Amino acid sequence: MSAVSSWNLMFSPNKNISFSYLSWRPNISSLPSVAVFPRRPKPKTLLVLATILDAKPTVLVAEKLGDAGIQLLKTFANVDCSYNLSPEELCTKISLCDALIVRSGTKVTREVFESSGGRLKVVGRAGVGIDNVDLPAATEHGCLVVNAPTANTIAAAEHGIALLTAMARNIAQADASMKAGKWQRNKYVGVSLVGKKLAVMGFGKVGSEVARRAKGLGMHVIAHDPYAPADRARAIGVDLVTFEEALLTADFISLHMPLTPATSKMFNDEAFSRMKKGVRIVNVARGGVIDEEALLRALNSGIVAQAALDVFTKEPPPQESKLVQHENVTVTPHLGASTTEAQEGVALEIAEAVVGALRGELAATAVNAPMVPAEVLAELAPFVALTEKLARLAVQLVAGGSGVKFVKVTYGSARGPDDLDTRLLRAMVIKGLIEPISSVYVNLVNADFTAKQRGLRLTEERIVLDGSPENPLEYIQVQIANVESKFASAISNLGVITVEGKVKDGKPHLTKIGSFGVDVSLEGSLILCRQVDQPGMIGKGTEEVNEQGAIETKVETVDVQLPPGENKEPRMKNVGVVHLTRDSGNKGVVAGAADAVSRAFNSAKDAVTGSGHGGNNK
């Protein structure tokens, strides 16, 4: 087997990896600053000072929020509800505010954070997506960003079912026909849902709720989600299947995956060509997961009989959109969360998160975190990058089993337990495991909460080594148990996916995969494969890969110490590594390079590609 892991550097010493304890306090220079990683945080001291000074934080609510949320905010803060502010007006007001709450219509730009003069401590997004908030700018300015990801789950699931049934029975089309003075019973004959197979693509919160309701309608439900626990699916009578099987067998397909670089336009011409003729598609997730031009072609050719869409690549879509105007397409203007109950729930959830953050409590829904001192990052920065990259590699090597549930992280260090705080590294492991396959942003604040939500059990072990404690860590090892692997050699003698690395010259290096010792820089894109050990392989691999459009390529064999029992295939005794130190940025280059390596090394029938941002496997 062969596998590809392509990397994008997620760590920036000035931006993303930054954590501290956050507590609101009056803007008085005499007050002490808040310590990072405090062993005994004292938010109560700050609140006592605030009470003595008769000071309350100010929260600016820039878009309509449910009354329940407003009332909760007023119990703790001064609330300024100013809607429809221009960018200039927002920048003027923000210097007087400690927190800002927005929905999707207000852009919280770098200029907003700069205009706050350092006073803005929390931005609350009343909803899930945070595309309208400049996260790097928030982090640089020490501002926590929180969202409300759970309150609209049921509303979105119900809307998915509503679109499913409306599409099957031509409700929207028949309604428009009657209002036009027509009576066309024969034209709008629908299809029954009972006994039909529904493929739920993405088995998270919303996907699982859609599955429950579809089961109640008498449908046979299957689901595709390579990282969903099989036992959770079985508990509601759903079979987890491969992406290929879902496409080939489904009568209806309902999309519930996040939009990531890996899932962008996942449903394209190739995907539609593999679907059962006459399939019907519902999308209440993100518009970008569907190639809209490809969907239009599939509708016109009859491969897709009908589609029901609540989300679009560009919102609102152009008025002349052929997809929106298509007679076999039912559309709604992003109404997934638009119920009275959901709006009230979102208002309460975001209000609780903002008040908690201002009180200095750790927010489980935080999507970033404030800065840490430069001296902390100077020591931990390369290990933070290494830990996240190892976890991303490990999760991309997972092919099957019951989902990623059991993970072990081992730290090799000469330091004592009290001299090495691994909370940040633990958070980066969770970040690397979860972010590639979800829309969740993981950091020190929400890492353990996020892992628990997904049934991920992570244990840590420290191996005390002889040597100088000057270097924080000698190596880090990440293991995933009870799974299958796309790259057979990644399975160690203990039967678990194992990757290990260390920092060399300030850069992360992969030093072990499975039971094989290697030495590969974790920068650029890597293609790992078992190769035939014979002359000419390196030159042939380089030529094949460069023909795919790679800019800089290094093809090498990495001599390894064979684990016991591996001597049965003497000609397959090396691990081949293709290091695309630079590529064109086109995902097709890496995929093409993987196919080229398969041809050159003759070591596998197929190449499996993945992205440093997550789980798009071809």
LINLIN-V240377 format. One record per pair of residues at least 4 apart in sequence whose C-alpha atoms are under 6 Angstrom apart, sorted by the first residue. I is the first residue (numbers start at 1). J is the second residue. If there is no record, write none. Layout:
BEGIN
{{I | J} {I | J}}
END
This chain:
BEGIN
{{1 | 487} {1 | 604} {2 | 487} {2 | 528} {2 | 529} {2 | 607} {3 | 487} {3 | 527} {3 | 528} {3 | 608} {4 | 526} {4 | 527} {4 | 528} {4 | 608} {4 | 609} {4 | 610} {5 | 526} {5 | 610} {6 | 525} {6 | 526} {6 | 611} {6 | 612} {7 | 524} {7 | 525} {7 | 612} {8 | 612} {11 | 385} {12 | 16} {15 | 136} {15 | 140} {18 | 369} {18 | 370} {18 | 371} {18 | 372} {19 | 369} {19 | 370} {19 | 371} {19 | 372} {20 | 36} {20 | 37} {20 | 370} {22 | 360} {23 | 358} {23 | 359} {23 | 360} {24 | 358} {43 | 360} {50 | 55} {56 | 77} {57 | 77} {57 | 98} {58 | 77} {58 | 78} {58 | 79} {58 | 97} {58 | 98} {59 | 79} {59 | 97} {59 | 98} {59 | 99} {59 | 100} {60 | 80} {60 | 100} {61 | 81} {61 | 100} {61 | 101} {62 | 82} {62 | 83} {62 | 102} {63 | 83} {63 | 102} {65 | 347} {66 | 344} {66 | 347} {69 | 347} {69 | 348} {69 | 351} {73 | 77} {73 | 351} {85 | 89} {85 | 90} {90 | 94} {91 | 112} {91 | 115} {94 | 116} {95 | 116} {97 | 120} {98 | 119} {98 | 120} {98 | 121} {99 | 120} {99 | 121} {99 | 122} {99 | 123} {100 | 123} {101 | 123} {101 | 124} {101 | 125} {102 | 125} {103 | 125} {103 | 126} {107 | 132} {108 | 112} {108 | 133} {109 | 134} {110 | 137} {111 | 115} {116 | 120} {121 | 143} {122 | 143} {122 | 144} {122 | 145} {123 | 145} {124 | 145} {124 | 146} {124 | 147} {125 | 147} {126 | 147} {126 | 148} {126 | 346} {126 | 350} {127 | 147} {127 | 148} {128 | 147} {128 | 148} {128 | 149} {138 | 143} {139 | 143} {139 | 370} {142 | 370} {142 | 371} {143 | 370} {144 | 369} {145 | 366} {145 | 367} {145 | 368} {146 | 365} {146 | 366} {146 | 367} {147 | 365} {148 | 346} {148 | 349} {148 | 350} {151 | 342} {151 | 345} {151 | 346} {152 | 337} {152 | 342} {153 | 206} {155 | 337} {156 | 336} {156 | 337} {157 | 206} {157 | 209} {157 | 210} {159 | 336} {163 | 167} {163 | 308} {166 | 170} {166 | 171} {168 | 190} {168 | 191} {169 | 190} {177 | 182} {178 | 182} {178 | 183} {194 | 218} {194 | 219} {195 | 218} {195 | 219} {196 | 219} {196 | 220} {197 | 219} {197 | 220} {197 | 221} {197 | 250} {197 | 251} {198 | 221} {198 | 250} {198 | 252} {198 | 253} {199 | 222} {199 | 223} {199 | 246} {199 | 250} {199 | 253} {200 | 223} {200 | 254} {201 | 223} {201 | 224} {201 | 255} {201 | 256} {202 | 207} {202 | 225} {202 | 256} {202 | 257} {203 | 207} {203 | 208} {203 | 225} {204 | 208} {207 | 256} {214 | 219} {215 | 219} {221 | 238} {222 | 238} {222 | 239} {222 | 240} {223 | 240} {224 | 240} {224 | 241} {224 | 242} {224 | 243} {227 | 403} {227 | 404} {228 | 403} {229 | 402} {229 | 403} {230 | 402} {233 | 238} {234 | 238} {246 | 250} {247 | 275} {248 | 274} {248 | 275} {248 | 276} {251 | 279} {252 | 279} {252 | 280} {252 | 281} {253 | 281} {254 | 281} {254 | 282} {254 | 283} {255 | 283} {256 | 285} {258 | 438} {258 | 439} {259 | 263} {259 | 286} {260 | 264} {262 | 614} {262 | 616} {263 | 289} {264 | 288} {264 | 289} {265 | 288} {265 | 289} {265 | 290} {265 | 291} {266 | 289} {267 | 271} {267 | 290} {268 | 291} {268 | 294} {269 | 294} {277 | 303} {278 | 303} {278 | 304} {278 | 305} {279 | 304} {279 | 305} {280 | 304} {280 | 305} {280 | 306} {280 | 307} {281 | 307} {282 | 307} {282 | 308} {282 | 309} {283 | 309} {284 | 310} {284 | 311} {286 | 311} {287 | 311} {287 | 312} {287 | 313} {288 | 313} {296 | 323} {298 | 303} {298 | 304} {299 | 304} {306 | 328} {306 | 329} {307 | 329} {308 | 329} {308 | 330} {308 | 331} {309 | 331} {310 | 331} {310 | 332} {310 | 333} {310 | 334} {311 | 334} {322 | 326} {352 | 356} {356 | 361} {357 | 361} {364 | 446} {367 | 441} {374 | 378} {377 | 381} {380 | 384} {382 | 506} {383 | 387} {384 | 425} {386 | 508} {387 | 429} {388 | 428} {388 | 429} {388 | 432} {391 | 429} {391 | 432} {391 | 433} {392 | 432} {392 | 433} {395 | 433} {397 | 485} {397 | 486} {398 | 484} {398 | 485} {399 | 484} {399 | 485} {399 | 486} {400 | 483} {400 | 484} {401 | 483} {401 | 484} {405 | 456} {405 | 457} {406 | 457} {406 | 480} {406 | 481} {407 | 458} {407 | 479} {407 | 480} {408 | 458} {408 | 459} {408 | 460} {408 | 478} {408 | 479} {409 | 460} {409 | 477} {409 | 478} {410 | 460} {410 | 461} {410 | 462} {410 | 476} {410 | 477} {411 | 462} {411 | 476} {412 | 462} {412 | 463} {412 | 473} {412 | 474} {412 | 475} {413 | 464} {413 | 465} {413 | 473} {413 | 474} {414 | 464} {414 | 465} {414 | 466} {414 | 467} {414 | 469} {415 | 419} {415 | 469} {424 | 444} {427 | 443} {427 | 444} {427 | 447} {428 | 432} {431 | 435} {431 | 442} {435 | 440} {436 | 613} {436 | 614} {436 | 615} {437 | 614} {437 | 615} {442 | 447} {443 | 447} {446 | 450} {451 | 456} {452 | 456} {475 | 501} {475 | 502} {476 | 500} {476 | 501} {477 | 499} {477 | 500} {478 | 498} {478 | 499} {479 | 497} {479 | 498} {480 | 496} {480 | 497} {481 | 496} {489 | 514} {490 | 497} {490 | 513} {490 | 514} {491 | 495} {491 | 496} {491 | 497} {491 | 514} {492 | 496} {492 | 514} {492 | 515} {498 | 513} {498 | 514} {499 | 512} {499 | 513} {500 | 511} {500 | 512} {501 | 509} {501 | 510} {501 | 511} {502 | 508} {502 | 509} {503 | 507} {503 | 508} {503 | 509} {508 | 522} {509 | 520} {509 | 521} {509 | 522} {510 | 519} {510 | 520} {511 | 517} {511 | 518} {511 | 519} {512 | 516} {512 | 517} {512 | 518} {515 | 563} {516 | 560} {517 | 560} {524 | 580} {524 | 581} {524 | 582} {525 | 579} {525 | 580} {526 | 578} {526 | 579} {527 | 577} {527 | 578} {528 | 576} {528 | 577} {529 | 575} {529 | 576} {530 | 575} {530 | 576} {531 | 572} {531 | 574} {531 | 575} {531 | 576} {531 | 601} {531 | 603} {532 | 571} {532 | 572} {533 | 571} {533 | 572} {537 | 541} {538 | 555} {538 | 556} {540 | 600} {541 | 597} {541 | 600} {542 | 555} {544 | 596} {545 | 593} {545 | 596} {546 | 550} {548 | 589} {548 | 592} {548 | 593} {549 | 589} {550 | 583} {551 | 582} {551 | 583} {552 | 580} {552 | 581} {552 | 582} {553 | 579} {553 | 580} {553 | 581} {554 | 578} {554 | 579} {555 | 578} {556 | 577} {557 | 576} {557 | 577} {558 | 575} {559 | 574} {588 | 592} {589 | 593} {591 | 609} {594 | 607} {595 | 607} {597 | 601} {598 | 602} {598 | 603} {598 | 604} {608 | 618} {609 | 617} {609 | 618} {610 | 615} {610 | 616} {610 | 617}}
END
